[in-house]
């Protein structure tokens, strides 16, 4: 329910063409940087730097954005989102996040990294909030410097500022950059709440 609503509200797209392409890979709804400018995209609510766009991802991790003639009708679009969501949920289940604790043993941050460009899309999976709310509480802060890297913090009493330089560096050196914007994830959904770049504030 959460996944379908989030995809529809954030994207709200009806686009045309064929959604299954064995040569290009499988359907994926990807996070990206605004400068990528794929043919079909939507900015996240409140964002100026972070987009979502439909693409195909093959076994080598190559991403091919869906063109404006890429999906034939609303039913095919639903099928595209369904397969993307299922693959994202499966990926989330296989990823082992690195949990970073302070000297008292209190978990301060989770870092999720893999080679898969769909990694960042895991935050759209319905199980993501449930999994990390058990550690950090019902409201999460998230930074996505790259498609394959996610930083997760509790909303309250977090130490995000101590990681600012590291996250900025991840963004600058990544071949799959997204942004240094900060997102809030709650049961109400996902929205942009800030940035780690002083020049963007």
C-alpha positions as CSV (number, residue, x, y, z in Angstrom):
1,X,0.0,0.0,0.0
2,X,2.7,2.5,1.0
3,X,4.8,1.6,-2.0
4,X,2.0,2.0,-4.6
5,X,0.8,5.3,-3.1
6,X,4.3,6.7,-2.8
7,X,5.1,5.8,-6.4
8,X,1.9,7.2,-7.7
9,X,2.0,10.5,-5.7
10,X,5.6,11.2,-6.4
11,X,5.5,10.2,-10.1
12,X,1.9,10.6,-11.3
13,X,3.0,9.5,-14.8
14,X,1.3,7.9,-17.7
15,X,3.8,7.3,-20.5
16,X,3.8,5.2,-23.6
17,X,5.9,2.2,-25.2
18,X,7.0,-1.4,-24.1
19,X,7.9,-2.0,-20.5
20,X,9.7,-5.4,-20.7
21,X,13.1,-5.4,-22.5
22,X,15.4,-8.4,-22.0
23,X,18.4,-6.7,-23.6
24,X,18.3,-3.6,-21.6
25,X,17.4,-5.3,-18.3
26,X,14.6,-5.2,-15.8
27,X,12.3,-2.3,-14.7
28,X,13.6,0.0,-12.0
29,X,12.5,3.2,-10.5
30,X,15.8,5.0,-9.7
31,X,17.0,8.0,-7.7
32,X,19.2,10.4,-9.6
33,X,20.8,13.8,-9.8
34,X,18.8,16.6,-11.4
35,X,21.6,17.2,-13.9
36,X,21.1,13.8,-15.4
37,X,17.9,14.9,-17.2
38,X,16.4,11.6,-18.3
39,X,13.4,11.8,-20.7
40,X,10.9,11.1,-17.9
41,X,11.5,12.3,-14.3
42,X,9.9,13.8,-11.2
43,X,11.6,15.7,-8.5
44,X,11.0,14.5,-4.9
45,X,8.6,16.7,-2.9
46,X,10.5,19.8,-1.9
47,X,13.7,18.8,-3.7
48,X,15.8,20.9,-6.1
49,X,18.5,18.3,-6.7
50,X,17.0,14.8,-6.4
51,X,14.8,13.1,-9.0
52,X,13.1,9.8,-9.5
53,X,13.0,8.3,-13.0
54,X,12.0,4.9,-14.6
55,X,14.8,3.0,-16.2
56,X,16.0,-0.5,-17.1
57,X,18.9,-2.0,-15.2
58,X,20.9,-5.0,-16.6
59,X,23.0,-7.5,-14.8
60,X,26.1,-5.4,-15.2
61,X,24.4,-2.5,-13.4
62,X,24.1,-0.4,-16.6
63,X,21.1,2.0,-16.4
64,X,19.0,3.0,-19.4
65,X,16.4,5.6,-18.7
66,X,12.9,5.0,-20.2
67,X,12.1,7.4,-23.0
68,X,8.9,9.3,-23.4
69,X,7.6,6.5,-25.6
70,X,8.7,3.8,-23.2
71,X,5.4,2.4,-21.6
72,X,2.2,1.9,-23.5
73,X,-0.6,2.5,-21.0
74,X,-1.5,2.8,-17.3
75,X,-1.8,-0.9,-16.9
76,X,1.8,-1.4,-18.2
77,X,3.0,1.4,-16.0
78,X,1.5,-0.4,-13.0
79,X,3.3,-3.6,-14.0
80,X,6.5,-1.7,-14.4
81,X,6.2,-0.3,-10.9
82,X,5.2,-3.6,-9.5
83,X,8.2,-5.4,-10.8
84,X,10.5,-2.6,-9.8
85,X,9.0,-2.6,-6.3
86,X,9.4,-6.4,-6.0
87,X,13.0,-6.3,-7.0
88,X,13.7,-3.4,-4.6
89,X,12.1,-5.3,-1.7
90,X,14.2,-8.3,-2.5
91,X,17.4,-6.3,-2.6
92,X,16.5,-4.7,0.7
93,X,16.2,-8.1,2.2
94,X,19.6,-9.2,1.1
95,X,21.5,-6.0,2.1
96,X,23.3,-6.0,5.5
97,X,23.6,-2.4,6.7
98,X,26.6,-1.3,8.6
99,X,25.5,0.1,12.0
100,X,27.7,2.7,13.6
101,X,27.6,3.1,17.4
102,X,29.0,5.7,19.8
103,X,31.3,4.9,22.7
104,X,28.3,4.0,24.8
105,X,27.1,1.4,22.3
106,X,24.2,3.5,21.1
107,X,23.6,3.1,17.4
108,X,24.0,6.5,15.7
109,X,23.8,5.7,12.0
110,X,23.2,3.0,9.4
111,X,25.2,2.9,6.2
112,X,23.8,0.9,3.3
113,X,26.1,0.1,0.4
114,X,26.1,-2.3,-2.6
115,X,27.1,-2.4,-6.2
116,X,23.4,-2.2,-7.3
117,X,22.2,1.1,-8.6
118,X,18.8,0.2,-7.2
119,X,20.2,0.4,-3.7
120,X,18.9,4.0,-3.0
121,X,15.4,2.9,-4.2
122,X,15.2,0.6,-1.2
123,X,13.9,3.5,0.8
124,X,10.7,3.3,-1.2
125,X,10.1,-0.3,-0.2
126,X,7.4,-0.7,2.5
127,X,9.8,-2.7,4.7
128,X,12.5,0.0,4.8
129,X,10.8,2.3,7.3
130,X,9.7,-0.6,9.5
131,X,13.2,-2.1,9.5
132,X,15.0,1.1,10.6
133,X,12.2,2.5,12.8
134,X,13.0,-0.5,15.0
135,X,16.5,1.0,15.5
136,X,16.0,4.7,15.3
137,X,12.3,5.4,16.0
138,X,9.4,6.3,13.7
139,X,11.0,9.2,12.0
140,X,14.2,8.8,9.9
141,X,16.5,11.3,8.2
142,X,18.2,10.0,5.1
143,X,20.9,11.2,2.8
144,X,21.5,9.6,-0.6
145,X,24.9,10.8,-2.0
146,X,24.8,8.0,-4.7
147,X,22.5,5.5,-6.2
148,X,24.3,2.7,-4.4
149,X,24.8,4.4,-1.0
150,X,22.3,5.4,1.8
151,X,23.0,7.1,5.1
152,X,20.2,6.6,7.7
153,X,19.9,8.6,10.9
154,X,17.3,9.1,13.7
155,X,15.4,12.4,13.3
156,X,16.0,13.3,16.9
157,X,19.4,13.6,18.7
158,X,21.4,12.6,15.6
159,X,25.0,13.2,14.7
160,X,24.6,13.9,11.1
161,X,26.8,17.0,11.2
162,X,29.8,14.8,12.1
163,X,29.3,12.9,8.8
164,X,28.8,15.9,6.5
165,X,32.3,16.0,5.0
166,X,32.2,12.2,4.4
167,X,28.8,12.3,2.7
168,X,29.9,15.3,0.5
169,X,33.0,13.3,-0.5
170,X,30.9,10.3,-1.4
171,X,28.7,12.5,-3.6
172,X,31.6,14.1,-5.3
173,X,33.6,10.9,-6.1
174,X,30.7,8.6,-7.0
175,X,30.2,7.6,-10.6
176,X,26.5,7.4,-9.7
177,X,25.8,10.6,-7.8
178,X,22.4,11.7,-6.5
179,X,22.6,14.6,-4.1
180,X,23.5,15.9,-0.6
181,X,19.9,16.8,0.2
182,X,18.4,15.5,3.4
183,X,15.1,13.6,3.4
184,X,12.6,12.8,6.1
185,X,10.9,9.4,6.0
186,X,7.8,8.7,8.1
187,X,4.5,6.9,7.8
188,X,3.3,10.0,6.0
189,X,5.9,9.5,3.2
190,X,9.1,10.9,2.0
191,X,10.0,14.6,1.7
192,X,13.0,16.9,1.4
193,X,13.8,18.8,4.6
194,X,17.3,20.3,4.0
195,X,20.7,20.0,2.4
196,X,24.3,19.4,3.6
197,X,25.5,22.1,1.1
198,X,25.6,25.5,2.7
199,X,25.4,27.2,-0.7
200,X,22.0,25.5,-1.4
201,X,20.3,26.7,1.8
